[in-house]
Amino acid sequence: MWKNDISRYGLISIVLHWITALAVLGLFAVGFWMVDLTYYSQWYRTAPYLHKSIGILLAITICLRLGWRYFSPPPNAVTTHKRWEKQISSVVQGLLYIGMVTLFISGYLISTEDSRPISVFGWFDVPAAGALFDNQADTAGLVHEYVAYSLIALTLLHGAAALKHHFVDKDNTLRRMFGRKP
């Protein structure tokens, strides 16, 4: 089953979801680690290169995911979900997308202030916009940092809610994201 139906997610949605989750967590971990690297570290150039390359690929994945969501809408909410749970779920999911897009834009502004394109694993280059405003890299860097922490907090909330539905409510919320029938 490739597409979503009214009761569960299809394979494409599931794969895009878990790729996104792993990439967000991995990029946060690498970003957290690399800000303390010194010029003499062997990872000083490699870590940012990997971070940028994976970040661009994640941005493409999110565009695909949003397109797929339009083409194959998500399943209906589990009938046992309360109204407030559905509302909070929608808000958190919206904020997750807004956070990721904000990270992509701020990361791009940090990386291209010097007018150099971003090379994605040597496969292709993303053209640079150059300096668009004063202190662009510093300002975008602060936005990038604070939004990254916020995104991780929302990701943990999202994961905790899924576990709550699975272990406390014993409903099918989490099973659906693994492709299981309700």
Secondary structure, DSSP 8 states (H G I E B T S, - for coil): --S--SSS--HHHHHHHHHHHHHHHHHHHHHHHHTT--TTSTTTTHHHHHHHHHHHHHHHHHHHHHHHHHHS------TT--HHHHHHHHHHHHHHHHHHHHHHHHHHHHHHTTS--EEETTTEEE------STTHHHHHHHHHHHHHHHHHHHHHHHHHHHHIIIIIS--SHHHHTTT---
